[in-house]
Amino acid sequence: MTQTVRGVVVSNKMRHTVVVEVSRLKKHRLYGKFIKTSKRYKAHTMEDVPEGAKVALETCRPMSKDKKWKLIKVL
């Protein structure tokens, strides 16, 4: 089963790799307030994607120690 997420490209300095930041709202357990959290994923891509572009990612086999996502499309 594959998992998909959407995020924004924050770095494209590496070869065949982009760093994508995925933000989501998480509800606080006690107070019920929504808190914005973000996480960065390294994703595999063969195309040049500019910083600031919105993209969709999908899980794949591990390609390196940190890279376990691949870029599906630029939104």
C-alpha atoms as an extended CHARMM CRD file, in Angstrom:
* protein
*
        75  EXT
         1         1  MET       CA              0.0000000000        0.0000000000        0.0000000000  PROA      1               0.0000000000
         2         2  THR       CA              1.3770000000        3.3800000000       -0.9590000000  PROA      2               0.0000000000
         3         3  GLN       CA              0.9650000000        6.5750000000        1.0140000000  PROA      3               0.0000000000
         4         4  THR       CA              0.7160000000        9.9830000000       -0.6460000000  PROA      4               0.0000000000
         5         5  VAL       CA              1.3390000000       13.4580000000        0.7720000000  PROA      5               0.0000000000
         6         6  ARG       CA              1.4860000000       17.0200000000       -0.5920000000  PROA      6               0.0000000000
         7         7  GLY       CA              4.0990000000       19.5930000000        0.2550000000  PROA      7               0.0000000000
         8         8  VAL       CA              6.3680000000       22.4230000000       -0.8640000000  PROA      8               0.0000000000
         9         9  VAL       CA              9.9060000000       22.0400000000       -2.2320000000  PROA      9               0.0000000000
        10        10  VAL       CA             12.3620000000       23.7810000000        0.1180000000  PROA      10              0.0000000000
        11        11  SER       CA             15.6400000000       22.5840000000       -1.4390000000  PROA      11              0.0000000000
        12        12  ASN       CA             16.7050000000       21.2570000000       -4.8340000000  PROA      12              0.0000000000
        13        13  LYS       CA             20.4890000000       21.3880000000       -4.3740000000  PROA      13              0.0000000000
        14        14  MET       CA             21.0970000000       17.6180000000       -4.5150000000  PROA      14              0.0000000000
        15        15  ARG       CA             21.2990000000       15.4990000000       -7.6460000000  PROA      15              0.0000000000
        16        16  HSD       CA             18.0400000000       13.5890000000       -8.3400000000  PROA      16              0.0000000000
        17        17  THR       CA             16.7170000000       14.6260000000       -4.8970000000  PROA      17              0.0000000000
        18        18  VAL       CA             14.4590000000       17.3580000000       -3.5420000000  PROA      18              0.0000000000
        19        19  VAL       CA             13.6160000000       18.1910000000        0.0660000000  PROA      19              0.0000000000
        20        20  VAL       CA              9.8640000000       18.6470000000        0.5630000000  PROA      20              0.0000000000
        21        21  GLU       CA              8.2460000000       20.1660000000        3.6490000000  PROA      21              0.0000000000
        22        22  VAL       CA              4.8120000000       18.7530000000        4.5170000000  PROA      22              0.0000000000
        23        23  SER       CA              2.6720000000       20.7980000000        6.9250000000  PROA      23              0.0000000000
        24        24  ARG       CA             -0.4250000000       19.6160000000        8.7670000000  PROA      24              0.0000000000
        25        25  LEU       CA             -2.6650000000       20.6740000000       11.6320000000  PROA      25              0.0000000000
        26        26  LYS       CA             -2.5020000000       18.5140000000       14.7420000000  PROA      26              0.0000000000
        27        27  LYS       CA             -4.9620000000       18.7810000000       17.6080000000  PROA      27              0.0000000000
        28        28  HSD       CA             -3.5080000000       19.1620000000       21.1150000000  PROA      28              0.0000000000
        29        29  ARG       CA             -4.5400000000       16.2210000000       23.3060000000  PROA      29              0.0000000000
        30        30  LEU       CA             -5.4850000000       18.2030000000       26.4190000000  PROA      30              0.0000000000
        31        31  TYR       CA             -6.4620000000       21.6830000000       25.2480000000  PROA      31              0.0000000000
        32        32  GLY       CA             -7.9620000000       20.8760000000       21.8570000000  PROA      32              0.0000000000
        33        33  LYS       CA             -6.1080000000       23.7070000000       20.1430000000  PROA      33              0.0000000000
        34        34  PHE       CA             -4.8500000000       23.0190000000       16.6120000000  PROA      34              0.0000000000
        35        35  ILE       CA             -1.0740000000       23.2880000000       16.2240000000  PROA      35              0.0000000000
        36        36  LYS       CA              0.7070000000       23.5610000000       12.8660000000  PROA      36              0.0000000000
        37        37  THR       CA              3.4380000000       20.9350000000       12.5420000000  PROA      37              0.0000000000
        38        38  SER       CA              5.7640000000       20.2770000000        9.6270000000  PROA      38              0.0000000000
        39        39  LYS       CA              8.1080000000       17.5190000000        8.5720000000  PROA      39              0.0000000000
        40        40  ARG       CA             10.7420000000       17.3680000000        5.8260000000  PROA      40              0.0000000000
        41        41  TYR       CA             11.1060000000       14.4290000000        3.4580000000  PROA      41              0.0000000000
        42        42  LYS       CA             13.8010000000       13.7100000000        0.8750000000  PROA      42              0.0000000000
        43        43  ALA       CA             12.2210000000       12.5880000000       -2.3830000000  PROA      43              0.0000000000
        44        44  HSD       CA             13.6240000000       11.0900000000       -5.5850000000  PROA      44              0.0000000000
        45        45  THR       CA             13.0370000000       12.9090000000       -8.8790000000  PROA      45              0.0000000000
        46        46  MET       CA             14.6340000000       12.9160000000      -12.3230000000  PROA      46              0.0000000000
        47        47  GLU       CA             13.2520000000       16.3360000000      -13.3630000000  PROA      47              0.0000000000
        48        48  ASP       CA             14.2990000000       19.8130000000      -12.2590000000  PROA      48              0.0000000000
        49        49  VAL       CA             11.7800000000       21.1980000000       -9.7660000000  PROA      49              0.0000000000
        50        50  PRO       CA             12.1320000000       24.8300000000       -8.6020000000  PROA      50              0.0000000000
        51        51  GLU       CA             12.0610000000       25.7760000000       -4.9230000000  PROA      51              0.0000000000
        52        52  GLY       CA              8.6010000000       26.8210000000       -3.7480000000  PROA      52              0.0000000000
        53        53  ALA       CA              6.7720000000       24.4490000000       -6.1030000000  PROA      53              0.0000000000
        54        54  LYS       CA              3.8890000000       22.4220000000       -4.6760000000  PROA      54              0.0000000000
        55        55  VAL       CA              4.3600000000       18.6950000000       -5.2760000000  PROA      55              0.0000000000
        56        56  ALA       CA              2.7910000000       15.3250000000       -4.5080000000  PROA      56              0.0000000000
        57        57  LEU       CA              4.9080000000       12.4930000000       -3.0580000000  PROA      57              0.0000000000
        58        58  GLU       CA              4.4220000000        8.7410000000       -2.8410000000  PROA      58              0.0000000000
        59        59  THR       CA              6.2320000000        6.1010000000       -0.7860000000  PROA      59              0.0000000000
        60        60  CYS       CA              8.6000000000        3.7380000000       -2.5560000000  PROA      60              0.0000000000
        61        61  ARG       CA             11.3930000000        1.3160000000       -1.8010000000  PROA      61              0.0000000000
        62        62  PRO       CA             14.3290000000        2.7820000000        0.1680000000  PROA      62              0.0000000000
        63        63  MET       CA             16.7580000000        4.3680000000       -2.2890000000  PROA      63              0.0000000000
        64        64  SER       CA             19.2150000000        5.5120000000        0.3840000000  PROA      64              0.0000000000
        65        65  LYS       CA             19.3870000000        5.9720000000        4.1490000000  PROA      65              0.0000000000
        66        66  ASP       CA             16.9780000000        8.9470000000        4.1280000000  PROA      66              0.0000000000
        67        67  LYS       CA             15.2540000000        8.7440000000        0.7370000000  PROA      67              0.0000000000
        68        68  LYS       CA             12.0730000000        6.6370000000        0.8210000000  PROA      68              0.0000000000
        69        69  TRP       CA              9.7320000000        8.8760000000       -1.2120000000  PROA      69              0.0000000000
        70        70  LYS       CA              9.3710000000        9.6340000000       -4.9100000000  PROA      70              0.0000000000
        71        71  LEU       CA              7.8880000000       12.6710000000       -6.6010000000  PROA      71              0.0000000000
        72        72  ILE       CA              4.6950000000       11.8610000000       -8.5070000000  PROA      72              0.0000000000
        73        73  LYS       CA              3.8510000000       15.2520000000      -10.0300000000  PROA      73              0.0000000000
        74        74  VAL       CA              4.2390000000       18.9900000000       -9.6960000000  PROA      74              0.0000000000
        75        75  LEU       CA              0.8900000000       20.5540000000       -8.7490000000  PROA      75              0.0000000000
